[in-house]
Amino acid sequence: MNSPKKRENSDVRQGILDVGQRIMAAKGYSAVGLNEILAEAGVPKGSFYHYFGSKDAFGEAILESYFHDYLSELDQTLSQPGLDMGQRLLNYWRIWQDTQSFLDCQGKCLAVKLGVEVADLSEAMRAVLKRGTSGITSRLARAIEAGAAEGSLKINDDPDAIAQSLYQLWVGASVMVKISRSTEPFSTAMATTRQILRLP
């Protein structure tokens, strides 16, 4: 059982991560200084370095935390009772539309926001991004495979290749949504997704 001190340490660390994730999702990685995060979190600088050795280590921890939560939510979406797999997959992309827009995404669009920026800055952060996105595409591939087996969708290609293509389609759409300040790229991505999976 965790002691109160361990719980308190865990809460402080998670609090710093939550604030950092929200601010960086809005402004990016390089544009955010530690002082801004610490002031928002109400934590002194000494405490930050107790939990994280550097800003890059902090960025790595933010991404780890983000993907842990993202994959848990994806698992819930893809196992929602009372729906076939085609419907669950459509729900996943509807949630994507709702949480990855150019409006305030409350930290939910972190992979899209930081992906290009930090992949060239830090090998450790790039590795976390690669592991996290691989976790997403492998889950999507298994769901696509299950949907084809049950007949709720139809495919003409390998489920892994389709999952990769669809994830890349939606990441690209998210970038275009931010550039155009319009959700039209999501509408196009959804239409293409339905076509690829032959969903109604």
C-alpha positions, 0 to 999 in steps of 0.5 A: 500500500502506498504511504501518504508521502508517496501518494503526495509525491505522485500527486505533485508529479502528476500535477506538474505533468497535467499542467505541462501537457495542457500548456504545451498542447496550446503553445508547443514545446520550445515556446514554453518555459519551465517558469510558466509551467511551475507558476501555473502548477504552483510548484517551486523549481527545486521540486521540479528537478526532484521529479524531472532531471531536465526539460527534455526528461519532463517532455519525455514524461509528458508524452509517456503520460499522454500515451498511457491515457490515450491508449487506455481511452482507445481500449475503452472505445474499442471494447464498448458494449452493444456495438459492432467493431465498425461502429466502435471504430467510427466512434474513435474517429468521431472522438478524434474530431471532437478532441483534436481540433484547432480550438482548445484541445485541453492537452488531447492533441499533444501527439499532433502538436509536438510530433514534428517539433520534438522528433528532431529535438530529442531522440528520447522523445522521438522514441516515446512518440514512436512507441505511442503511435505504434500502440495506436496503430496496432490496436486499430489493426486488431480492431479492423481485423476483428471488424472484417471477421465479424462482417461489420466492415470490409477490407482489401488489404492487410489490417496493419497497412490499413491501420497505418494509412488511416492513422497517417490520414487522420494526423495529416487531417489534424495538421490541415485543420489547424492550418485552415482553421476549418474542420473540413479536412476531418470531413474528408478524412471521415469520408475516406475512412468510410470508403476504405473500410466500406462502412455505411 
